[in-house]
């Protein structure tokens, strides 16, 4: 009871603070509308002390001028009037490996999830997606592990540096600050997603934050799936955000050869062309020396017939 009515120096700062520093912090966030920053990132980019930035953020939150999701602060994008007919005039459909485009329609503004078990070809699938679309839309390829492996894979597949860099920009994002690397009008490929702090209960919220930044772009996210699990890590809720979810699984080994299956787990109704949801297709891989490129070996009528 002895501290009733007592304001700490920190609380006094929050209530009083420095209007100048607060305005600087708000101006910075307002110029980057929709992009989420941690206090230390704001401090580094504005050259303001971290404690001062934190105080300013608390005051801005109290005033309702910014929002916070987990430990990230941002100025939300304003609602805007749009002409949907004008938007679809320049629409295009995303090309995907394994002839998925015959069964599932993915267009600008959509989120696609590629959920793969270990060694099931998740990164290979994402790389193929980049190749299929790099001459149609700029590809923003976001890598959270060793970006050198991506370069080596494309070389093994027979592509030159010039061919790839003509249509693809690579972004190394080992810090996993995903919001700051999404390009609104590009095909964004995230290879692969892990929550910043390892908490997979936040998957749906973080994916929603990334997808909210899209305008004419598309977001294709690679995400882990435990062996034998039904859904990607993060659970069924993540599928609610996805126009298309493809699950990649290893089903057998024949010597050193991996036999895998792709399942179209989710195809949202407005994107269905030929009833793709629930269909399964078998695929394999080229040799490791040739980059373990995925190769379709079965049709989407599996197991009725093999691909001719």
Buried (B, 14 or more C-beta within 10 A) or exposed (E): EEEEEEEEEEEEBBEEBBEEBBEBBBEBBEEBEBBBBBBEBBBEEBEBEBEBBBBBBBBBBEEEBBBEBBEBBBBEEEEEEEEEEEBEEEEEBBBBBBEBBEBBBBBBBBBBBBBBBEEBBBBBBBBBBBBBBBEEBBBBBBBBBEBEEBBEBBEBBEBEEEBBEEBBEBBBBEEBBBBBBBBBBBBBBBBBBBBBEEEBEBBBBBBBBBBBBBBBBBBBBBBBBEEEBEBBBBBEEBBEBBBBBBBBBBEEEEEEEBBBBBBBBBBBEEBBEEEBBEBBBBBBBBEEEEBBBBBBBBBBEBEEEEBE
